[in-house]
């Protein structure tokens, strides 16, 4: 019996480069630190464009909405930011990170250069 395999989505790094080269305004979110039971490992990526399209994951869906919203500011200002979510953080509960861990995410603009 053959197991069903779910195909992986496009590589967020390649997609960020492609989107930026195509003229889209883009930001890249990267998990830079985790503590405890974090949903995604360090190095996980989420690419976001100025229209709110995104690909990849930094939390398995728990905080993606909040990261996409912050990425819009990064795209607009061109200034990177560091976000932190954790179970003790009221924001974490609001966005759904109730796994008991903490994550730090670096969000930076991506240029075609």
N, C-alpha and C positions, 0 to 999 in steps of 0.2 A: 504494500500500500504506500503510495507516494504522499508525503506531507505537503500541505499547501504552503507556499512561500509568498509572503507579502513583499512585493518589490519595493526597494528603497526609493525615496524621492531623489531629485537632483541634488548634487553636492552644493551646499550653501556657499562655499567659497567660490566655486566656479560660477555659480549663478550670480553672485554679487558682482563679479568681474564682468560677466556678460551684460547684466542690467545696466551697470555704470557705463560700459563701452557703448551701449545702445542709447545713451542719453537720459536714462532714468536717474533720479536723485535717490541715493541708496544709503542705508546704514547697516552695520553689521554688529550684532550682539554676540558676545562670547562669554561663556561661563569661565570665570577666572579663579574662583575659589569655592569650595564646598565644605560643609561641616555636617556630621551626622548623616541622617538618611536623606540625602539630596536626590532629587528625581533624575538628574542628568549629570554626567561626569564633566570635570574640567576639560575645556577645549570644545565643548558642544557649541554649535553656532545656529543663529537665526538671522536670516537676511530679510530686510524690510525695505520697501520702496515708499516714495512719498504719497502714493495712492492707497497705502495700507495693505498692499499685497505682501505676503511673507512666505518663507519656506524654511524648513529646518525646525529645531526645537532647542530651547534652553531649560525647559522644565517639564517636558512631557505634557504640556498643556495647562499647567497650574497657573503660571504667571505670564504667559505669552501676550495676553491682551494688554497688561500693564507695560510690558516691554515695548510692544508695538506703539503704544501711546507715547512713551518716552522717546522712542526712536524718531517720531515725527518732529519733536523739538530738536533733536540732534541734527536731523536733516536740515531743518530750517535755520539753525544758528551756526552749524558747522563745528560746534563744540562737543567733544566727547563727554560722557558721564559714566559714573559707576553707580549701579543700583544694587541694593541688598534686600533680600527677602528671607524671612525666617518665621518659624512657628510662633515665636513670642511676639512678633511684630504684628500690630493690628492690620497693617496693610496686607501682610501675607494671608491672613484669614479672609480678608475681603476678596483677594484675587485667587484664593484656593490652595495656597501652599500649606497644607496641614500635615505633611509627611513627617514632621519632627526634625527636619534638617534646616540648614541655612544655605543660601547661595548668593554669591556676588557675581554681577554681570557687568562687563564693560561694553558700552555702546559707543560706536565711533562712526563718523561719516566715511563713506567709500567714494573715492573719485576715480575717474577713468584713467588717471595717471598712475 
